[in-house]
């Protein structure tokens, strides 16, 4: 399915947490896998720009943030979908929050779902959500939540989510 990963560019988390159903459902010659340090050069940040402002992030800044995320590998699960040319064309993140409630329960927060404009319409966003939901279930989360615009609510309903409240924000 994929070429061997160099030991100096390991995945952010175990590939065993990638849903076999999602792997089978993505287009032929596409791959879904955990984020790797080298994804800086595969267009990861460009895909995020579809979603929101990213800023001008140098490779050194990327590496420092990547290392920080790696040091919290049981909290951060960032995955990518790559096309046949090994370019990142989609991404999403699961952040696991540790609670005192629900018997020290874990809550998964899905964030930063983005698919390159030219790749939209191939159900990659759906596959990213399904893959992150699979990770959340397999690391022990009792629920997974996300915030979205009303415009995107229908998409997330198709992914199995339901409206469960109202997002509030205080920006700084």
Secondary structure, 3 states (H helix, E strand, C coil): CCCCCCCCCCECCCHHHCCHHHHHHCCCCCEEEECEHHHHHHCHHHHHCCCCCCCCCCHHHHHHHHHHHHCCCCCEEEEEEECCCCCEEEEEEEEEEECCHHHHCEEEEEEEEEECHHHCCCCHHHHHHHHHHHHHHHCCEEEEECCCCHHHHHHHHHCCCCCCCCCCCCCC
